[in-house]
Structure formats: C-alpha cells, structure tokens
Amino acid sequence: MAGLSIRRLRSNNAAPMVASACAHISCISPGDFSKQFAAMLSFIAAREYVVGNFRVEIPSNRNQGLITKYIYPESHCSSKGSPQGIHGLIVFEERRQSGTGYIGSFTALALLEAGYKVVIVDNLYNSSEEVINRIELICGIRPEFAKADVTKEADFDRVFEQHPDIDSVIHFAALKAVGESGEKPLDYYHVNVCGSICLLRSMKRHNVTNIVFSSSATVYGDATRFPNMIPIPEECPLGPTNPYGNTKVAVETAITDMINAERNNAIKAGKPEEAEKWNGALLRYFNPSGAHPSGIMGEDPQGVPYNLLPLLAQVATGKREKLLVYGDDYASHDGTAIRDYIHILDLAAGHLQALNYLRANHPGVRAWNLGTGKGSSVFHMVKAFSAAVGRDLPYEVVGRRAGDVLDLTSNPSRANRELGWKTTRTLEEACEHLWQWTKNNPQGYRQQPPQELLEKLKRGNK
C-alpha cells in the first residue's frame, strides 16, 4: 500500500447541501451513568493513557475485524489523476460479521457510486473479502485492500503516514449486541471506547480533522420517561440503559471534547481558519434493515444474529426453529417493543451526505438522527417479513431482555432539513430485499451468487 494507483472514476454528483447554523450538542455527565462507566471515562481522561497499559482479554472467537477506507472525490483530482485537496478515511468493525461489515460495506458502495475512491483495510479475522467482489459486481469499481486493527494505534499511524492527504474519518468500529454488553461490559469498553481513543489520538497526531461517527439510538435510553419525546429528537436528554449505549455516549463525548479543544486551541493561536477544519458528525441511527435489490449483497451475520430481521430470515430458511419475542407486556398497541427500521441503502446515503456536509459547512460537532420517523412493533415486523416470504413464520413470546426499552422511533427532521437527506424506501421493500438476499444466498458470502442474478445485474448495468 506504499503506492496508490488512481483510476478514473465517474463524476461526483452528490446532492446539494443545505446550510445550517452551527450547534453544539449537549452530553450528560459521567455521574449519570454507572460507576463502571465513570471509572472508564476517568481512565480515558488520564494524561498518560496508553492502550498498551490496559488489556482486556477478548475470547479468540471475537471478531475484531477493522476496515479502513481511503476516499476522495474525482472532482479533487488533477488531470493526471493524482489526488488534490479533499480526502477521507473510513474505519469500522462490526461484531461477529465479516470485517467488511453490513453498514460499512454499503457505505463504501454509496461512496464509490458517488465518485469516491475507496481502500478497505481489514485484519480478516473471522471475515471474508468476498463482499469486495460483490461491491465491484454492483458498481464496476473495486475498492483497494490492506490490513489494520482497531485497538492498535500504530496501525492508524501507518495508514495516515502512507496516505498523508487523508483529512476525514467515518468510524464504525464497535461491538454491538445490547444483551451481551451487559454480560461482558469490559469487552465493550475496550473495543468501542479504547479503540476509538486510539483512532482519535492518531487523527490528532496526523492532523486528520473530520470524523463521522457511527453512534446509536441507544444513547437516548427510554425516551418515554420525558413528555413529547417520541419520535425522538436530537434534543432528547441522553440516558442509555445498557453498557453498549454507554460506550456510544463515551465516544460521542470524546469526539466532542477533542474537536472543541482543537478549535479553541487554533483560535487562541490566532488561526481561525485552522479551527474550522475540525468537525464531527454524530450519526444516531436506529435499526438498519434490508439488502441490495440485486440480491447479491446484504447482511451476513456469523453465529447468532442480534437484530430482528436477520433472526426472522434464519427462521424462514430453517436455520432457526422459531423467533423469540422478548416481551409482549410493553405499553404499545400490541404489547411488543417499537423500533424504527431504516433501509440500508438510505442509511448509507446518510453517511455520504453527512461527510459532504462537514466539508462544506464546517459546523463543529453536530448530531443527526438517521431513521424513517415511523415505528414498527415486533409483531408488525413478523407479519411484514412473513408477507415477503409468503407464509407465517413461527415465534414464541419470552421474558423481556435486559436493557431493552419500549420505543426507539426517530425524529429525522434535522437530517432532512440540514443534510438534504430523506429515506426513500419502504419497510416492505426492506423485507423483500432481505428475503431476496437470504433465499438466494443461504450461506451468505461463503457461496457464489446465483448466475441468474448476475446476468440480471449485468443487463441492468448496461
């Protein structure tokens, strides 16, 4: 990866941005969380903090894959194809999935289709490069590939040194199972928080000034404890109910503090133009769902999925006997919990728009909800996916799961207004696309896609 070959790409047709006033998000204090969380924040804040001095052993079957993507639009290349000006880096890992994970791979596809150059860096632990092939099949452009690890600061240094024009990061790296986070909280703090600190320290060292962070609706906790907070706006007070949500707030806080400090330091030094370079987007998304309409790219969870629709997909294919519904005694119309399900293509587009917004508007730190604004209960989702499959899928109601809340429905009006972004795909499309992916790829990326789907894709690309 010492040299980077630049291929001619299609022009960048990103949608125009809508300017907005700068606003600073409010974060709750460490005292509002558990003692364990407060202790972790204190640990992170220690001046002599070094990741190597604090080790939490993670079982060998834990996916700690990392993906780093180096991106820049064609509009910033010279006539000879050499990079000029704006660049970016995407970093992410997803739990027990291919290191080329669900949200990140679709974001990479969106960036390529918008005219960006992408390099994927992954340690390939319990993961496959096959998703890279699928991306190339869909858009005709193959992202480049190298290796790194989210908890190793030196790996970030190496990437930044090899690509000195990088100025932006999209950061997805996290363990992400709410239930498991309550059982193994230190694993979550180590990967999610300490890994993010590694990234931020390296970004500061190499003057990489923009970050788009993959946060979560779990930062809000039970928003029904406040009046008029459903659907949930960004102004809702934060109050996560599980360690996973705690780690997301911790990283939001670290990003906010770092960017504010760098801006203030630049202003004190009489360099206001340098202050504007430091920006962060906190993307609080709700429940990603669906797959690519081609049927050759989707979510490929290894082992037990932790999201509703992949579990239903396993029931539909016979890998799972039935769906376990965690609680039917919530204060909803049918007794089950309510979530906001956003199509993965819409979510990926939100990342692209947020990245462009940071570069165009220099807002400092800004939080945006990415969701549809429409909540669906568990029973409603069972019916919707059963309709896509063509038969009723079996389920069993069991007790509530620790850390779950009644309603996580987004109010996406800020993103609609400021980013010029809106969801365009329906819940029914998400279910149809997921079933198309699942039934044609029962082994996920461990098999080749059916020839008829490839032929259909080729015809569509002509």
C-alpha positions in Angstrom: 0.0 0.0 0.0 3.1 2.3 -0.3 1.9 3.4 -3.7 -1.8 4.2 -4.5 -3.0 3.9 -8.1 -5.7 6.3 -9.0 -8.3 5.1 -11.5 -10.5 7.5 -13.4 -13.9 7.5 -11.7 -17.3 8.8 -12.6 -18.1 12.4 -11.7 -19.3 13.2 -8.2 -23.0 14.0 -8.3 -23.6 14.4 -4.6 -26.8 16.2 -3.8 -26.5 19.9 -2.8 -26.2 20.6 0.8 -28.5 22.8 2.9 -26.5 25.2 5.1 -27.4 25.5 8.8 -26.2 27.3 11.8 -23.5 25.6 14.0 -24.9 24.0 17.1 -23.0 22.2 19.9 -24.6 19.0 21.2 -25.1 18.5 24.9 -23.8 15.4 26.6 -24.7 14.1 30.0 -22.1 13.9 32.7 -20.3 10.7 33.7 -22.2 10.8 37.0 -25.4 9.9 35.2 -24.0 6.5 34.3 -22.9 3.5 36.3 -19.8 3.7 38.5 -18.1 1.4 36.0 -18.7 3.8 33.2 -17.5 6.8 35.2 -14.3 4.9 36.1 -13.8 4.2 32.4 -14.2 7.8 31.5 -11.7 8.8 34.2 -9.3 6.2 32.8 -9.6 7.5 29.3 -9.0 11.1 30.5 -5.7 10.2 32.3 -2.9 12.2 30.7 -0.5 9.3 30.3 -3.2 7.0 28.9 -1.6 4.3 26.6 -3.7 1.5 25.2 -0.9 -1.0 25.8 -1.0 -0.4 29.5 -4.6 -1.6 29.8 -5.5 -5.0 28.4 -8.8 -6.8 28.4 -8.5 -10.3 27.0 -11.2 -10.9 24.4 -12.0 -14.6 23.5 -10.4 -15.8 20.4 -13.8 -16.2 18.7 -14.5 -12.5 19.0 -14.5 -10.7 15.7 -12.2 -7.7 15.9 -12.0 -7.0 12.2 -11.2 -3.5 11.2 -11.9 -1.8 7.9 -10.3 1.4 6.9 -11.4 3.2 3.7 -9.4 5.9 2.0 -11.7 8.1 -0.1 -11.6 11.2 -2.3 -13.9 12.5 -5.0 -12.8 12.7 -8.6 -13.5 16.4 -8.6 -10.4 16.9 -6.4 -8.0 15.0 -8.8 -5.7 16.6 -11.3 -5.9 15.9 -15.0 -3.3 13.2 -14.5 -5.4 11.5 -11.8 -3.2 12.5 -8.8 -5.1 13.4 -5.6 -5.6 17.1 -4.9 -7.1 18.5 -1.7 -10.1 16.8 0.0 -9.5 13.2 1.2 -11.1 10.9 3.7 -10.7 7.8 5.7 -13.4 5.3 6.9 -12.7 3.0 9.8 -15.0 0.3 11.0 -15.6 -3.1 12.5 -18.8 -5.0 13.2 -19.3 -7.7 15.7 -19.3 -11.3 14.5 -19.7 -10.3 10.9 -17.3 -10.1 8.0 -14.8 -7.4 8.8 -16.3 -5.9 5.6 -19.4 -5.4 7.7 -23.0 -4.7 6.9 -23.3 -0.9 7.2 -19.7 -0.2 6.2 -19.8 -2.2 3.0 -23.0 -0.4 1.9 -21.5 3.0 2.8 -18.4 2.0 0.7 -20.7 1.2 -2.2 -22.5 4.5 -1.8 -19.2 6.4 -1.9 -17.9 4.6 -4.9 -21.2 5.2 -6.8 -20.9 8.9 -5.9 -17.4 9.1 -7.4 -15.2 8.4 -4.4 -12.1 6.2 -4.3 -12.2 3.6 -1.5 -9.4 1.5 0.1 -10.5 -1.2 2.5 -8.2 -2.2 5.4 -9.2 -5.3 7.4 -7.5 -7.8 9.5 -9.8 -10.5 8.1 -10.3 -12.2 11.5 -13.4 -14.4 11.0 -14.3 -12.4 7.9 -14.2 -12.7 4.1 -13.0 -10.5 1.2 -16.0 -11.7 -0.8 -18.0 -8.6 -0.1 -15.4 -6.6 -2.0 -16.2 -8.8 -5.1 -19.9 -8.1 -4.6 -19.3 -4.3 -4.4 -17.3 -4.5 -7.7 -20.0 -6.5 -9.4 -22.6 -3.9 -8.5 -20.8 -0.7 -9.2 -18.0 -1.8 -11.5 -15.2 -0.4 -9.3 -13.1 -2.5 -7.0 -12.0 -0.9 -3.7 -8.4 -1.5 -2.8 -7.5 -3.5 0.3 -4.9 -3.5 3.2 -4.9 -4.6 6.9 -5.1 -2.9 10.3 -6.6 -3.4 13.8 -8.9 -1.0 15.7 -7.2 -1.4 19.0 -3.6 -0.7 17.7 -2.8 2.9 17.5 0.3 2.2 15.4 -1.9 0.7 12.7 -3.7 4.0 12.3 -0.4 5.9 12.3 0.7 3.6 9.4 -2.4 4.3 7.4 -2.1 8.1 7.9 1.6 8.0 7.1 1.0 6.1 3.9 -1.8 8.5 2.9 -0.9 11.9 4.2 -3.7 13.7 2.3 -6.4 12.0 4.4 -8.5 14.6 6.3 -11.6 12.7 7.3 -12.8 9.5 9.0 -16.0 7.6 9.1 -15.8 5.4 12.2 -18.0 2.3 12.7 -15.8 0.2 14.9 -17.8 -1.4 17.7 -19.1 -4.5 19.4 -22.8 -4.0 19.1 -25.0 -6.6 21.0 -27.1 -4.9 23.7 -27.7 -8.0 25.7 -24.1 -9.2 25.5 -22.8 -5.8 26.6 -24.5 -6.3 30.0 -22.7 -9.7 30.3 -19.3 -8.6 29.1 -19.1 -4.8 29.6 -15.3 -4.5 29.7 -15.1 -6.1 26.3 -17.3 -3.4 25.0 -15.4 -0.6 26.7 -12.1 -2.0 25.4 -13.1 -2.3 21.8 -15.7 0.6 21.5 -14.1 3.2 23.7 -10.4 2.4 23.9 -10.4 1.6 20.1 -11.9 5.0 19.4 -9.4 6.7 21.6 -6.6 5.0 19.6 -8.2 6.4 16.5 -8.7 10.0 17.8 -5.1 10.2 19.2 -3.7 9.1 15.8 -6.1 11.5 14.0 -4.8 14.4 16.1 -1.2 13.4 15.6 -1.6 13.4 11.8 -3.9 16.4 11.6 -6.9 14.4 10.3 -9.7 16.8 11.2 -13.1 15.5 10.3 -14.9 12.5 11.7 -18.3 10.9 11.1 -19.1 8.6 14.0 -21.5 5.6 13.9 -23.4 6.3 17.1 -26.8 4.7 18.0 -30.3 5.4 19.1 -29.4 3.6 22.3 -27.8 6.8 23.6 -31.3 8.1 24.3 -32.3 5.2 26.5 -36.0 5.2 27.5 -37.2 8.4 25.9 -40.7 7.8 27.1 -39.6 9.0 30.5 -39.9 12.5 29.1 -43.1 14.1 27.7 -43.3 14.7 23.9 -40.0 12.9 23.1 -41.5 10.2 20.8 -40.5 10.4 18.0 -37.1 11.1 19.5 -35.4 14.4 18.5 -31.7 15.1 19.0 -32.5 17.4 21.8 -33.8 14.5 23.9 -31.6 14.1 27.1 -29.2 11.2 26.8 -29.6 8.3 29.2 -28.5 4.8 27.9 -29.8 1.8 29.7 -27.0 -0.7 28.8 -23.2 -0.7 28.5 -23.4 -0.7 24.7 -25.2 2.6 24.8 -22.8 3.9 27.5 -19.9 3.3 25.2 -21.5 5.2 22.4 -22.1 8.2 24.6 -18.5 7.9 25.8 -17.2 8.1 22.3 -19.5 11.0 21.4 -18.2 12.8 24.4 -14.6 12.1 23.5 -15.1 13.3 19.9 -16.9 16.5 21.1 -14.2 17.3 23.6 -11.4 16.7 21.2 -12.9 18.8 18.4 -13.9 21.7 20.8 -10.3 21.7 22.2 -8.7 21.7 18.8 -10.9 24.6 17.7 -10.3 26.6 20.8 -6.5 26.0 20.6 -6.4 27.2 17.0 -8.4 30.3 17.8 -6.1 31.1 20.8 -3.2 30.7 18.4 -4.7 33.3 16.1 -5.6 30.7 13.4 -9.4 30.8 13.0 -9.1 29.1 9.5 -7.4 26.1 11.2 -10.2 26.0 13.8 -12.9 25.5 11.0 -11.1 22.3 9.8 -12.1 20.4 13.0 -15.6 18.9 12.6 -17.6 15.9 13.7 -20.9 14.2 12.8 -22.6 12.0 15.4 -25.0 9.8 13.4 -27.5 8.2 15.8 -29.1 5.6 13.7 -31.9 3.3 14.5 -32.4 -0.2 13.0 -30.7 -0.9 9.7 -32.6 -3.4 7.5 -32.8 -4.8 4.1 -30.3 -5.7 1.4 -29.2 -4.7 -2.1 -32.1 -5.0 -4.6 -29.8 -7.1 -6.8 -29.9 -9.9 -4.2 -26.1 -10.3 -4.2 -25.2 -8.1 -1.2 -26.6 -8.0 2.3 -26.1 -8.7 6.0 -24.1 -11.9 6.7 -24.1 -12.4 10.5 -21.8 -15.2 11.7 -23.4 -17.3 14.5 -26.4 -15.9 16.3 -27.8 -12.6 14.9 -28.6 -9.8 17.3 -31.1 -8.0 15.1 -34.7 -8.9 14.5 -34.8 -9.2 10.7 -31.8 -11.5 10.3 -33.3 -13.7 13.0 -36.5 -13.8 11.1 -34.5 -14.6 7.9 -33.0 -17.6 9.7 -36.4 -18.8 10.7 -37.6 -18.5 7.1 -34.6 -20.6 5.8 -35.0 -23.3 8.6 -31.8 -22.4 10.4 -33.8 -21.4 13.4 -37.0 -23.2 14.6 -38.8 -20.0 15.7 -38.3 -16.4 16.6 -38.1 -15.5 20.3 -40.1 -12.3 21.0 -38.6 -10.6 24.1 -41.7 -9.4 25.9 -45.3 -8.7 25.0 -46.2 -6.6 28.0 -44.9 -3.2 26.8 -47.2 -0.2 26.7 -47.6 -0.4 22.9 -50.7 -1.3 20.8 -49.8 -5.0 20.7 -47.5 -5.3 23.7 -44.2 -5.6 21.9 -41.3 -3.1 21.6 -41.3 -0.5 18.9 -38.3 0.3 16.6 -37.6 2.4 13.6 -36.4 0.3 10.7 -34.4 2.1 8.0 -33.3 0.6 4.7 -29.6 0.0 4.5 -29.3 2.0 1.2 -30.9 5.0 2.8 -28.6 4.7 5.8 -25.5 4.5 3.6 -26.7 7.6 1.7 -27.0 9.4 5.1 -23.3 8.8 5.8 -22.3 10.3 2.4 -24.5 13.4 3.0 -23.0 13.9 6.5 -19.5 13.6 5.2 -20.2 16.2 2.5 -21.9 18.5 5.0 -18.9 18.6 7.3 -16.6 19.6 4.5 -18.9 22.2 3.0 -20.2 23.8 6.2 -17.6 23.3 9.0 -20.3 23.0 11.7 -18.1 21.9 14.6 -19.8 18.9 16.2 -23.4 18.1 15.1 -25.7 15.2 15.9 -28.2 13.8 13.4 -30.8 11.0 13.7 -30.9 8.7 10.7 -34.3 7.0 10.6 -37.7 6.9 8.9 -39.7 8.6 11.7 -42.1 5.6 11.7 -42.1 3.0 14.4 -42.9 -0.7 13.9 -43.6 -3.2 16.7 -42.0 -6.7 16.8 -45.3 -8.3 15.8 -45.7 -5.9 12.9 -42.3 -6.8 11.7 -43.1 -10.6 12.0 -46.1 -10.0 9.8 -44.3 -7.8 7.3 -41.4 -10.3 6.8 -43.9 -13.2 6.7 -45.7 -11.5 3.9 -42.4 -11.1 1.9 -41.6 -14.8 2.5 -45.2 -15.9 1.6 -46.0 -17.8 4.8 -46.5 -17.2 8.5 -43.2 -17.5 10.5 -43.4 -19.2 14.0 -42.5 -17.3 17.1 -42.6 -17.7 20.9 -43.0 -14.9 23.5 -40.4 -15.0 26.3 -39.4 -12.5 29.0 -38.1 -9.1 28.4 -34.4 -8.7 27.6 -32.3 -6.6 29.9 -31.6 -3.1 28.6 -34.4 -3.0 26.1 -36.8 -0.1 26.1 -40.4 0.5 24.8 -39.9 2.8 21.8 -37.0 3.9 19.7 -38.5 5.9 16.9 -36.5 8.7 15.3 -37.4 12.2 14.5 -35.2 12.7 11.5 -36.3 16.3 10.6 -32.9 17.8 11.4 -31.2 15.5 8.9 -34.0 16.1 6.4 -33.5 19.8 6.7 -29.8 20.2 7.1 -28.3 17.3 5.1 -31.0 17.3 2.4 -31.4 13.7 3.2 -34.6 11.6 3.4 -35.4 7.9 3.4 -37.0 6.8 0.1 -37.5 3.1 0.6 -40.4 1.4 2.4 -40.4 -1.2 5.1 -42.0 -3.6 2.6 -39.0 -3.1 0.3 -36.6 -3.7 3.1 -38.3 -7.1 3.8 -38.5 -8.0 0.1 -34.8 -7.2 -0.5 -33.7 -9.0 2.6 -35.6 -12.1 1.6 -34.3 -11.9 -1.9 -30.7 -11.8 -0.5 -31.4 -14.6 2.1 -33.1 -17.1 -0.2 -30.5 -16.8 -2.9 -27.5 -16.7 -0.6 -28.3 -19.1 2.3 -24.6 -19.3 3.1 -24.1 -15.5 2.8 -20.7 -14.6 1.4 -19.5 -18.2 1.7 -21.0 -19.0 -1.6 -21.2 -17.5 -5.1 -24.4 -15.7 -6.0 -26.8 -17.5 -8.4 -25.9 -17.0 -12.1 -29.3 -15.7 -12.9 -28.9 -12.8 -10.5 -25.5 -11.9 -12.0 -27.0 -11.9 -15.5 -29.8 -9.7 -14.4 -27.3 -7.3 -12.8 -25.2 -7.2 -15.9 -28.3 -6.3 -18.0 -29.2 -3.6 -15.6 -25.7 -2.1 -15.6 -25.7 -1.7 -19.4 
